[in-house]
Amino acid sequence: MFSSVDDVSARLAETGYLASPAVATTVFLAARLGKPLLVEGPAGVGKTELAKAVAQVAKARLIRLQCYEGVDESRALYEWNHAKQLLRISAGRDESWDETRTDIFSEEFLLPRPLLTAIRGDEPTVLLIDETDKADVEMEGLLLEVLSDFQVTVPELGTITATRRPFVVLTSNAGRELSEALRRRCLFLHIGFPEEELERRIVRLKVPGLGAALAESVVRVVGALRAMDLRKVPSVAETIDWAHTLLALGADTLDEAVVRDTLGVILKHQDDVQKAAAKLDLDAL
């Protein structure tokens, strides 16, 4: 998939994803070693976008499993098309049960979900298991089977083994601690808030109409907000949103009025907005 770490950086940059050396190195190793990649960090720092960028540069199919509380095997792996099975049973009333059973538990009646779809694919595939920490602990047992041997067992059909392993990215906002067994099967990457220089480059890339001076001010103010004790500090996604906002307003500089009127773009709680308005000193930045 990639010839070197520099190749990862260059090709991801072509998609608009600016990767730090740590990110590029870990992506290269995950691809070279065939290991799943567990990406952890705050919301909005580019974990999901990394998987999308890898799929784009590899010209691979992106298959996404969005995790949430209560997601189960039928949503993640497969389920049977019960309505179609009932129609088949009704149509074959004169058949024995053994004949009908053999038919209704066949490929024709199987509804593959993201995990099984990725395992059975014979084309380049990136499997994104997004927000893994939101799934119940029981879901990890299913992921362990898939990620250990890249195979899935369907009792009625047998074991299905991948002929071409997908590139797997699991993301986590660290809402709960993932099991050590799952972590052992993955390469680990933590993506935090970028350094100022990298964030400026990201902003200029994503919001090309923004001037260099204003981009620098935006990144500096966001950095000051992250240093405050807020309920939800702004992430890179909010930085980009704010830059788009300022561009839409035709702002050339950041002054107190502009910052006060647009804090709701980067802060998502009223007490955070009030605290930032009281403590933020633009003259000191």
Salt bridges, closest charged atoms under 4 A:
ASP7 OD2 - ARG11 NH1 3.31
GLU40 OE2 - ARG183 NH2 2.93
GLU49 OE2 - LYS52 NZ 3.59
GLU79 OE2 - ARG75 NH1 3.65
GLU79 OE2 - ARG113 NH2 2.22
GLU95 OE1 - ARG88 NH2 2.81
ASP98 OD1 - ARG101 NH2 2.84
ASP103 OD2 - ARG88 NE 2.39
GLU107 OE1 - ARG120 NH1 2.69
GLU108 OE2 - LYS84 NZ 3.52
GLU123 OE2 - ARG61 NH1 3.56
ASP130 OD2 - ARG64 NH2 2.64
GLU131 OE2 - LYS134 NZ 3.15
GLU140 OE2 - ARG176 NH1 2.78
GLU177 OE2 - ARG183 NH2 3.34
GLU196 OE1 - ARG200 NH1 3.48
GLU199 OE2 - ARG226 NH2 2.83
GLU216 OE2 - ARG220 NH2 2.69
GLU238 OE1 - LYS232 NZ 3.71
ASP271 OD1 - ARG231 NH1 3.70
